[in-house]
């Protein structure tokens, strides 16, 4: 007996409603496929707001990296300038100097003045590069009392190798040697013989000579003295130890990375 169309529609609708509101056992959840107990967000302990995601305690401005500031040792290195002694040695240059330029004319004398004042003035002039035409000063070669020949300890006048090599002078006075250094290594004109500057430089050099002690194997090249810029970097001293080299307090093991 054939079913009527209305009966077929009724059976189909009943089947649909049955599955929706009370499915047969065949449609029940498989006991072998239980719902993941960790799936609900509330059950996952890691799904809560990560306590480590809060603003890092190392990020506040009050804890701004002290090493981010401009490195005080990164300033332009005063020793980075062209080393006057690294160029062709001005003392070894060829050519003779007219000895008349560095020989005191008859009848002239050094300027007179207070000894202490002249020495103080001479000490300043000793480091004055304005006295030269090539950026050198007396101190460029004689930094910290270096690069004097052992003959420097002898009373003037005495033999100086450079004066002999470049001027043919077998003996030279101290003030004349000052003039010689101005003319040869410093490539400039000699000072007026009666000038206060010459008297000051001579007085200061004489004060240095009093404490000078000859050294074994003293270098002939006045530029061979220890480079003043090769001294230990003041930024590498222990007192300036990098504060950022300490263990980063924020680098400790992340407590949230531990096994939950």
Backbone bond lengths (Angstrom), bond angles and torsions (degrees), N, CA, C in turn:
res aa  C-N    CA-C-N  psi(-1)  N-CA   C-N-CA  omega(-1)  CA-C   N-CA-C  phi
1 X - - - 1.458 - - 1.520 108.61 -
2 X 1.265 117.29 127.05 1.460 122.23 -179.07 1.509 111.11 -76.00
3 X 1.366 112.05 139.82 1.472 116.34 176.00 1.514 108.52 -82.37
4 X 1.331 113.36 149.67 1.446 119.52 178.41 1.522 109.54 -77.13
5 X 1.292 116.48 152.92 1.477 120.25 179.06 1.503 112.80 -55.26
6 X 1.298 118.60 -38.14 1.475 121.09 -179.33 1.511 110.02 -64.95
7 X 1.295 117.65 -34.43 1.462 120.81 -179.74 1.514 110.50 -69.63
8 X 1.305 116.47 -36.34 1.495 120.60 178.69 1.512 110.58 -64.87
9 X 1.360 114.28 -44.03 1.470 117.92 179.53 1.509 110.83 -62.47
10 X 1.293 117.56 -39.15 1.469 121.94 -179.54 1.520 109.67 -64.12
11 X 1.317 118.24 -40.46 1.469 121.40 -178.78 1.520 111.26 -66.20
12 X 1.320 115.84 -39.96 1.470 120.34 179.96 1.517 111.04 -65.22
13 X 1.366 115.47 -45.01 1.474 119.75 179.77 1.517 110.30 -63.56
14 X 1.300 118.01 -39.34 1.455 121.55 -179.91 1.516 110.75 -63.77
15 X 1.314 114.60 -38.93 1.476 118.53 179.64 1.522 111.15 -65.19
16 X 1.353 116.31 -41.09 1.468 121.19 179.89 1.516 110.66 -64.11
17 X 1.350 116.04 -47.57 1.470 119.38 -179.71 1.514 111.28 -65.91
18 X 1.314 115.74 -31.25 1.462 118.88 178.60 1.509 111.39 -65.19
19 X 1.326 115.96 -40.75 1.461 118.67 179.66 1.510 111.54 -70.13
20 X 1.321 115.59 -31.49 1.468 119.19 -177.48 1.507 112.52 -77.06
21 X 1.307 117.89 -37.59 1.470 119.70 -172.91 1.519 113.51 -115.62
22 X 1.220 119.26 14.15 1.461 120.73 -179.61 1.500 109.25 163.20
23 X 1.327 114.93 68.91 1.455 119.52 -172.59 1.513 110.69 -66.74
24 X 1.283 117.91 150.50 1.446 121.78 176.71 1.513 110.44 -63.43
25 X 1.302 118.04 167.64 1.459 123.17 -176.62 1.513 111.15 -58.39
26 X 1.353 116.40 -30.68 1.460 119.64 -177.81 1.511 112.47 -63.28
27 X 1.377 115.84 -24.49 1.462 120.00 -178.31 1.514 111.90 -100.04
28 X 1.302 120.98 3.88 1.481 122.95 -179.29 1.527 109.40 -70.65
29 X 1.363 117.89 159.52 1.474 122.83 179.70 1.509 109.48 -63.65
30 X 1.323 115.56 135.46 1.464 120.12 -178.08 1.519 109.49 -67.59
31 X 1.348 118.28 132.30 1.473 121.18 178.25 1.522 111.25 -65.40
32 X 1.344 116.41 -17.80 1.464 119.60 178.52 1.522 112.45 -88.35
33 X 1.291 117.40 -2.39 1.476 120.13 179.80 1.514 109.51 -128.53
34 X 1.341 116.42 60.75 1.469 118.54 -178.53 1.527 109.95 -63.90
35 X 1.240 113.51 156.24 1.470 118.71 -179.06 1.528 107.92 -70.61
36 X 1.328 117.00 137.34 1.469 122.09 -178.18 1.529 109.95 -59.53
37 X 1.350 117.00 115.33 1.478 118.92 -177.36 1.532 111.67 -66.36
38 X 1.321 115.31 -19.01 1.466 118.18 -179.74 1.508 111.98 -89.72
39 X 1.322 115.99 -4.80 1.458 118.34 -175.92 1.519 113.73 -68.37
40 X 1.371 118.65 -39.98 1.468 116.63 -178.95 1.524 110.04 -61.06
41 X 1.292 116.52 136.29 1.459 120.55 -176.02 1.512 111.40 -60.18
42 X 1.330 117.33 -35.35 1.457 120.62 -177.07 1.526 111.65 -67.11
43 X 1.313 116.60 -26.76 1.461 119.20 -176.68 1.533 111.68 -83.88
44 X 1.347 117.18 -21.11 1.462 120.04 -177.17 1.529 109.54 -81.68
45 X 1.325 117.50 110.90 1.471 119.69 -178.32 1.529 112.43 -66.21
46 X 1.313 115.82 -17.39 1.460 118.84 -179.42 1.510 112.31 -90.62
47 X 1.348 116.24 -7.77 1.455 118.05 -176.74 1.511 111.92 -84.34
48 X 1.335 116.21 -14.81 1.465 118.56 177.88 1.520 108.58 -66.37
49 X 1.260 114.41 165.55 1.466 118.51 -179.93 1.519 109.19 -56.61
50 X 1.305 116.43 124.82 1.459 121.77 -176.94 1.523 109.77 -61.94
51 X 1.345 117.74 116.49 1.475 118.99 -179.91 1.524 111.84 -63.80
52 X 1.331 116.07 -18.86 1.460 119.37 179.08 1.510 111.72 -86.40
53 X 1.323 115.53 -6.74 1.461 118.41 -179.24 1.510 111.48 -84.41
54 X 1.317 115.30 -6.90 1.461 118.26 178.36 1.520 108.43 -62.18
55 X 1.278 114.87 163.77 1.471 118.97 -178.56 1.517 109.19 -56.39
56 X 1.309 115.71 129.35 1.458 120.81 -177.62 1.517 110.92 -58.54
57 X 1.344 117.00 133.09 1.469 119.39 178.73 1.519 111.50 -64.70
58 X 1.319 115.92 -12.97 1.466 118.93 179.24 1.520 111.43 -90.05
59 X 1.335 115.51 -5.58 1.452 118.02 -175.33 1.528 115.43 -86.24
60 X 1.350 119.58 -24.06 1.463 118.30 -176.51 1.517 111.79 -56.62
61 X 1.301 114.99 153.71 1.461 120.25 -178.79 1.516 112.00 -59.57
62 X 1.339 115.25 -31.47 1.459 118.06 -178.46 1.519 111.66 -64.80
63 X 1.355 115.26 -18.44 1.453 118.96 178.75 1.512 110.47 -112.41
64 X 1.308 115.04 24.47 1.451 120.33 179.75 1.527 109.86 -53.65
65 X 1.284 116.02 137.38 1.455 121.10 -176.36 1.526 111.12 -53.92
66 X 1.342 117.83 114.76 1.468 119.42 -179.02 1.513 111.93 -65.88
67 X 1.322 116.52 -16.74 1.454 119.46 -179.54 1.518 112.03 -86.40
68 X 1.328 115.39 -7.02 1.455 118.40 179.97 1.514 110.92 -77.76
69 X 1.320 115.66 -18.44 1.456 118.99 179.39 1.516 109.13 -65.98
70 X 1.291 115.37 160.61 1.461 119.42 -178.83 1.519 109.82 -59.74
71 X 1.287 116.50 126.04 1.451 121.44 -179.40 1.520 110.01 -63.15
72 X 1.354 117.93 120.50 1.465 119.25 -178.54 1.518 112.09 -62.50
73 X 1.316 116.19 -21.13 1.461 119.65 -179.97 1.515 111.52 -89.47
74 X 1.347 115.46 -4.56 1.458 118.22 -177.93 1.519 111.86 -89.11
75 X 1.321 115.73 -4.16 1.452 118.67 178.15 1.513 108.77 -59.80
76 X 1.290 115.19 161.83 1.457 118.45 -177.17 1.516 110.49 -53.99
77 X 1.285 114.99 122.04 1.454 120.47 -178.04 1.520 110.22 -67.76
78 X 1.350 117.44 118.80 1.463 118.37 -179.39 1.520 112.00 -62.26
79 X 1.315 115.67 -19.47 1.459 119.82 -179.91 1.520 111.64 -89.56
80 X 1.346 115.78 -4.00 1.452 118.43 -178.17 1.522 111.22 -79.38
81 X 1.308 115.43 -13.46 1.454 118.64 177.39 1.525 108.67 -61.70
82 X 1.292 115.37 160.74 1.454 118.45 -177.66 1.522 109.99 -58.45
83 X 1.293 115.08 122.72 1.460 120.04 -179.24 1.521 109.23 -69.11
84 X 1.339 117.38 115.56 1.467 118.69 -177.18 1.522 112.57 -60.36
85 X 1.315 115.74 -23.89 1.464 119.34 -178.66 1.521 112.12 -88.79
86 X 1.342 116.44 -9.11 1.458 118.33 -179.44 1.517 110.29 -85.39
87 X 1.318 115.33 -19.91 1.453 119.38 176.87 1.529 107.63 -72.77
88 X 1.282 115.40 -178.06 1.458 118.34 177.99 1.513 109.17 -56.50
89 X 1.292 117.41 128.26 1.455 121.59 -174.89 1.524 110.81 -57.54
90 X 1.349 117.55 113.85 1.469 119.63 -177.35 1.523 112.11 -65.05
91 X 1.342 114.88 -22.43 1.469 118.46 -179.72 1.510 111.81 -80.35
92 X 1.346 115.55 -18.26 1.453 119.13 -176.91 1.524 112.01 -101.61
93 X 1.326 115.42 2.61 1.458 119.08 -178.28 1.525 109.87 -60.64
94 X 1.309 114.58 151.00 1.456 118.83 -179.70 1.517 110.14 -82.94
95 X 1.289 115.86 167.51 1.463 119.94 178.93 1.511 111.30 103.59
96 X 1.290 115.75 147.41 1.455 121.70 -178.28 1.519 110.82 -99.18
97 X 1.331 114.41 153.04 1.461 121.67 177.06 1.528 107.53 -104.55
98 X 1.330 115.95 137.99 1.462 119.74 176.48 1.526 108.17 -64.03
99 X 1.310 119.21 115.45 1.465 121.24 -177.32 1.529 113.26 -59.56
100 X 1.328 116.34 -20.74 1.467 119.02 179.41 1.536 111.19 -65.32
101 X 1.342 115.93 -28.43 1.472 119.24 -179.66 1.524 112.02 -64.93
102 X 1.320 116.38 -28.80 1.459 120.04 -173.53 1.527 112.95 -116.73
103 X 1.311 116.86 10.46 1.467 120.75 178.97 1.527 109.07 -105.71
104 X 1.332 115.57 126.91 1.465 119.33 -177.03 1.536 110.52 -61.97
105 X 1.324 115.71 126.44 1.470 118.89 177.75 1.529 110.95 -66.82
106 X 1.279 116.44 146.34 1.463 121.14 179.61 1.521 110.35 -60.16
107 X 1.316 115.54 139.26 1.459 120.49 176.55 1.521 114.51 87.95
108 X 1.343 118.63 -1.68 1.471 120.97 179.05 1.528 109.41 -103.60
109 X 1.314 115.36 153.95 1.461 120.95 -178.12 1.534 110.02 -139.72
110 X 1.332 115.11 157.00 1.470 119.78 174.85 1.521 110.24 -65.28
111 X 1.319 114.97 147.65 1.460 119.79 175.76 1.518 109.11 -64.85
112 X 1.318 116.00 145.91 1.460 120.39 -179.14 1.528 110.32 -102.37
113 X 1.319 115.56 158.64 1.454 120.47 179.80 1.510 110.45 174.57
114 X 1.330 116.44 179.28 1.450 121.85 178.16 1.527 109.41 -61.42
115 X 1.324 116.14 126.45 1.462 120.67 -175.33 1.520 112.84 -58.29
116 X 1.342 116.66 -46.77 1.472 120.41 -178.20 1.525 110.88 -63.60
117 X 1.318 116.23 -38.42 1.468 120.26 -179.83 1.524 110.86 -68.52
118 X 1.321 116.30 -40.28 1.458 119.92 179.22 1.532 111.09 -65.22
119 X 1.337 116.47 -40.82 1.464 119.99 179.05 1.522 110.77 -64.42
120 X 1.335 116.37 -42.31 1.475 120.13 179.48 1.521 110.57 -63.82
121 X 1.320 116.05 -41.29 1.466 120.08 178.72 1.525 110.11 -66.30
122 X 1.338 115.98 -41.71 1.460 120.13 179.80 1.511 112.78 -63.70
123 X 1.325 116.68 -34.90 1.463 120.65 178.62 1.525 111.04 -62.78
124 X 1.317 116.09 -39.47 1.474 120.19 178.09 1.528 110.59 -69.02
125 X 1.329 115.74 -43.84 1.469 119.42 -179.26 1.523 111.42 -65.56
126 X 1.313 116.92 -26.61 1.463 122.18 -178.61 1.527 111.30 -60.45
127 X 1.331 116.51 -27.40 1.474 120.97 -179.30 1.523 112.12 -108.06
128 X 1.309 117.39 10.12 1.461 121.90 -176.38 1.528 111.13 -87.32
129 X 1.325 116.25 109.67 1.468 120.51 -179.51 1.524 112.18 -74.77
130 X 1.328 116.92 -11.92 1.463 119.82 179.37 1.525 111.99 -69.88
131 X 1.314 116.30 -14.88 1.460 119.56 178.90 1.529 111.43 -74.91
132 X 1.341 116.96 -15.96 1.466 120.89 -177.08 1.522 111.36 -108.71
133 X 1.325 114.62 175.21 1.472 120.24 176.16 1.520 111.30 -109.69
134 X 1.339 116.89 -1.27 1.467 120.33 -175.45 1.527 113.83 -125.86
135 X 1.331 117.01 15.06 1.466 119.84 177.39 1.507 114.83 85.32
136 X 1.316 117.40 1.13 1.462 120.35 178.27 1.524 110.22 -87.64
137 X 1.319 114.35 159.21 1.458 121.17 169.59 1.523 105.83 -132.87
138 X 1.307 117.49 172.76 1.471 119.69 175.94 1.530 109.64 -58.51
139 X 1.332 114.66 -35.69 1.459 120.69 -176.70 1.530 112.96 -70.99
140 X 1.333 117.35 -18.19 1.466 120.43 179.80 1.528 110.60 -60.11
141 X 1.328 115.49 -39.57 1.460 119.45 -180.00 1.523 112.90 -97.50
142 X 1.324 116.03 -26.63 1.468 119.19 -175.16 1.526 112.16 -112.90
143 X 1.333 115.20 36.94 1.467 120.33 179.25 1.527 110.78 -57.59
144 X 1.318 115.13 126.82 1.462 121.28 175.69 1.536 112.82 57.38
145 X 1.334 114.65 34.17 1.456 119.42 176.30 1.513 115.11 78.20
146 X 1.337 117.97 16.26 1.461 121.44 -177.97 1.528 112.14 -89.13
147 X 1.313 114.66 167.15 1.465 124.87 170.49 1.515 115.53 66.07
148 X 1.308 117.56 20.62 1.465 119.38 169.86 1.521 107.76 -86.50
149 X 1.312 115.22 139.63 1.464 119.12 174.51 1.526 108.56 -70.76
150 X 1.315 116.32 157.80 1.459 119.69 179.87 1.525 112.81 -62.13
151 X 1.319 115.93 -23.93 1.476 119.81 177.59 1.529 111.48 -66.40
152 X 1.341 116.13 -15.66 1.470 119.91 -179.93 1.531 111.10 -60.81
153 X 1.300 116.85 -25.66 1.471 120.68 -178.67 1.532 112.27 -75.31
154 X 1.311 117.38 -14.59 1.469 120.80 -177.09 1.533 110.65 -81.96
155 X 1.324 116.73 149.28 1.469 119.88 177.82 1.532 110.32 -61.67
156 X 1.346 115.70 142.73 1.466 119.89 176.86 1.527 108.87 -83.10
157 X 1.330 118.45 149.93 1.472 127.84 -1.37 1.522 111.82 -76.54
158 X 1.349 115.19 146.29 1.459 119.54 175.95 1.527 110.10 -150.16
159 X 1.301 115.12 174.68 1.459 121.26 -178.80 1.525 110.41 -74.97
160 X 1.346 116.37 134.15 1.466 122.84 173.77 1.523 106.84 -129.61
161 X 1.310 116.53 125.18 1.467 121.20 -173.73 1.521 112.34 -56.20
162 X 1.334 116.56 -45.85 1.456 119.55 -176.82 1.526 111.46 -64.41
163 X 1.330 117.04 -38.03 1.464 120.61 178.98 1.525 110.73 -66.00
164 X 1.324 115.68 -33.97 1.459 119.76 178.00 1.522 110.27 -73.66
165 X 1.337 116.65 -45.08 1.464 120.72 -177.69 1.522 112.55 -62.97
166 X 1.321 116.31 -42.60 1.461 119.94 -172.70 1.533 113.99 -98.78
167 X 1.342 116.18 -24.08 1.472 117.56 -177.58 1.507 114.89 -123.96
168 X 1.319 116.74 -3.30 1.448 120.00 -179.72 1.516 113.19 68.48
169 X 1.328 116.72 21.87 1.464 121.51 -178.96 1.522 110.00 -92.61
170 X 1.313 116.63 124.11 1.463 120.79 -178.91 1.527 112.10 -85.44
171 X 1.308 116.02 -24.57 1.467 121.82 175.08 1.520 108.37 -141.03
172 X 1.328 116.00 149.90 1.460 119.39 -177.69 1.522 109.90 -149.09
173 X 1.322 115.71 143.35 1.466 121.87 177.18 1.532 108.83 -81.21
174 X 1.345 116.26 162.81 1.461 120.16 -177.44 1.526 111.92 -63.98
175 X 1.337 117.50 -44.90 1.465 118.76 179.99 1.531 111.10 -65.63
176 X 1.339 116.26 -32.45 1.463 119.85 176.69 1.528 110.84 -69.96
177 X 1.329 116.13 -33.97 1.466 119.55 177.70 1.517 110.56 -67.76
178 X 1.328 116.47 -35.56 1.471 119.83 175.72 1.524 109.03 -61.39
179 X 1.308 116.60 -44.44 1.461 120.94 178.62 1.531 110.73 -63.56
180 X 1.329 116.14 -39.68 1.461 120.58 -179.76 1.526 110.30 -61.55
181 X 1.311 116.68 -42.43 1.480 120.21 179.53 1.520 111.36 -65.74
182 X 1.326 116.50 -33.97 1.466 119.90 177.15 1.533 110.16 -66.65
183 X 1.316 116.14 -41.16 1.468 120.57 -176.41 1.532 112.82 -75.93
184 X 1.358 117.17 -39.96 1.464 119.05 -174.39 1.534 112.65 -90.52
185 X 1.324 120.32 -77.02 1.476 117.88 -177.31 1.527 113.77 -62.21
186 X 1.344 117.17 -36.34 1.465 119.53 -173.78 1.527 112.68 -93.21
187 X 1.317 115.88 -2.30 1.470 122.71 171.59 1.522 114.14 49.77
188 X 1.313 115.81 49.70 1.459 119.33 179.59 1.525 109.79 -137.43
189 X 1.305 116.35 -177.30 1.461 120.45 179.96 1.526 109.99 -84.90
190 X 1.313 117.05 153.20 1.469 119.57 177.50 1.524 110.38 -68.88
191 X 1.315 116.25 154.87 1.467 121.84 177.46 1.531 109.45 -76.10
192 X 1.321 115.11 160.54 1.475 119.18 175.53 1.524 107.71 -61.96
193 X 1.299 117.32 136.35 1.463 121.47 -174.01 1.525 113.16 -62.75
194 X 1.309 116.45 -26.58 1.466 119.21 179.51 1.527 112.17 -102.38
195 X 1.361 116.30 14.70 1.471 120.00 -177.63 1.527 111.82 -75.49
196 X 1.310 114.62 150.87 1.464 120.20 176.90 1.522 110.77 -67.26
197 X 1.344 117.36 -31.67 1.471 121.69 -179.97 1.528 110.81 -63.49
198 X 1.332 116.95 -44.08 1.456 119.70 179.38 1.525 110.71 -66.33
199 X 1.318 116.37 -40.31 1.465 120.44 178.49 1.529 110.26 -63.30
200 X 1.350 116.63 -38.61 1.463 121.19 -178.77 1.525 111.24 -68.79
201 X 1.323 117.54 -46.23 1.459 121.07 179.00 1.527 111.25 -63.05
202 X 1.329 116.33 -37.88 1.461 120.27 179.17 1.525 110.41 -67.69
203 X 1.337 116.66 -41.62 1.468 120.85 -179.56 1.527 110.70 -65.50
204 X 1.335 116.66 -42.45 1.469 119.29 -179.28 1.536 110.52 -67.16
205 X 1.329 117.57 -43.51 1.461 120.61 -180.00 1.527 110.66 -62.98
206 X 1.325 116.59 -36.34 1.468 120.40 177.63 1.524 110.45 -64.68
207 X 1.353 116.94 -35.57 1.463 120.29 178.56 1.522 110.83 -69.12
208 X 1.330 117.53 -35.02 1.460 122.16 176.79 1.532 109.56 -67.88
209 X 1.335 115.98 -39.44 1.463 120.80 -178.20 1.531 111.83 -61.80
210 X 1.304 116.84 -32.66 1.469 120.80 -177.59 1.528 112.32 -62.61
211 X 1.325 116.83 -29.85 1.476 120.30 -177.71 1.528 112.51 -104.21
212 X 1.334 116.34 1.48 1.471 119.77 -176.96 1.525 111.03 -75.12
213 X 1.320 115.30 136.14 1.467 121.25 176.52 1.529 108.45 -121.13
214 X 1.315 117.18 127.44 1.475 120.68 179.86 1.522 111.11 -54.54
215 X 1.329 115.68 144.43 1.461 121.43 -179.13 1.518 110.38 -115.62
216 X 1.300 116.00 143.58 1.465 120.92 178.99 1.520 109.70 -67.06
217 X 1.307 116.24 128.84 1.468 120.31 177.60 1.505 113.29 65.47
218 X 1.311 117.88 37.23 1.468 120.51 -179.82 1.519 110.05 -58.64
219 X 1.314 116.27 136.22 1.464 120.82 -177.68 1.519 110.59 -69.90
220 X 1.331 115.72 140.67 1.458 119.93 177.97 1.517 110.49 -76.04
221 X 1.324 116.28 -33.19 1.455 120.40 -178.52 1.523 110.23 -77.84
222 X 1.348 118.31 114.93 1.466 119.60 -178.79 1.519 112.63 -64.30
223 X 1.334 116.69 -17.27 1.461 120.04 178.10 1.520 111.96 -89.80
224 X 1.319 115.96 0.36 1.460 119.25 -178.89 1.517 111.54 -87.69
225 X 1.314 116.37 -0.15 1.458 119.50 178.54 1.523 109.01 -62.67
226 X 1.297 114.97 160.41 1.461 119.17 -179.26 1.527 110.04 -57.61
227 X 1.300 115.17 128.23 1.452 120.36 -179.09 1.529 109.73 -62.33
228 X 1.346 117.48 121.96 1.467 118.96 -178.87 1.516 112.80 -60.66
229 X 1.331 116.65 -18.68 1.457 120.23 -179.65 1.517 112.20 -88.04
230 X 1.310 115.90 -4.20 1.460 117.62 179.72 1.515 111.66 -90.19
231 X 1.332 115.61 0.74 1.459 118.79 177.94 1.524 108.92 -60.45
232 X 1.306 115.52 158.66 1.470 120.11 -177.25 1.516 110.39 -57.27
233 X 1.288 115.07 131.97 1.459 121.10 -179.65 1.527 110.10 -59.18
234 X 1.358 117.22 121.70 1.465 118.98 -178.34 1.517 113.02 -62.06
235 X 1.330 115.94 -17.72 1.463 118.95 179.84 1.516 112.11 -84.95
236 X 1.308 116.67 -7.96 1.455 117.94 179.88 1.525 111.66 -98.15
237 X 1.336 115.56 -3.92 1.459 118.97 -179.51 1.526 109.95 -63.86
238 X 1.328 114.94 155.01 1.466 119.06 -179.17 1.518 111.77 -60.78
239 X 1.333 115.48 -29.92 1.460 118.31 -178.45 1.518 111.01 -66.69
240 X 1.346 115.33 -18.56 1.451 119.36 178.72 1.524 110.99 -111.04
241 X 1.315 116.03 27.74 1.451 119.95 -178.76 1.520 110.22 -54.40
242 X 1.286 115.81 136.87 1.453 121.16 -175.94 1.524 110.86 -59.80
243 X 1.357 117.39 115.26 1.479 119.65 -178.90 1.521 112.17 -67.17
244 X 1.336 116.13 -15.87 1.455 119.29 -179.28 1.519 112.19 -89.32
245 X 1.322 115.04 -3.06 1.455 117.53 -179.77 1.527 111.08 -79.48
246 X 1.321 116.16 -15.33 1.459 119.33 179.23 1.527 108.99 -66.30
247 X 1.323 116.30 160.94 1.462 120.12 -178.25 1.516 110.16 -61.31
248 X 1.294 115.09 130.14 1.451 120.68 -178.39 1.528 109.71 -66.23
249 X 1.352 118.65 120.00 1.466 120.27 -178.66 1.518 112.25 -64.77
250 X 1.317 116.21 -19.16 1.459 119.70 -179.39 1.519 112.02 -90.98
251 X 1.324 115.55 -2.55 1.450 118.82 -177.51 1.521 112.27 -92.55
252 X 1.329 116.38 5.21 1.467 119.23 179.10 1.524 109.20 -62.08
253 X 1.318 116.31 159.50 1.464 120.19 -176.62 1.524 110.30 -59.54
254 X 1.288 115.57 131.74 1.461 122.04 -178.15 1.520 109.18 -62.85
255 X 1.336 119.24 117.86 1.466 120.86 -178.99 1.511 112.76 -62.87
256 X 1.326 115.48 -20.81 1.459 118.88 -179.06 1.521 111.72 -85.74
257 X 1.347 113.73 -10.02 1.461 116.64 -178.25 1.524 110.38 -86.63
258 X 1.332 115.89 -12.86 1.468 118.74 179.59 1.519 110.00 -64.19
259 X 1.286 115.20 159.17 1.469 118.97 -179.08 1.513 109.79 -62.43
260 X 1.277 117.08 128.62 1.474 120.57 -177.58 1.519 109.39 -69.16
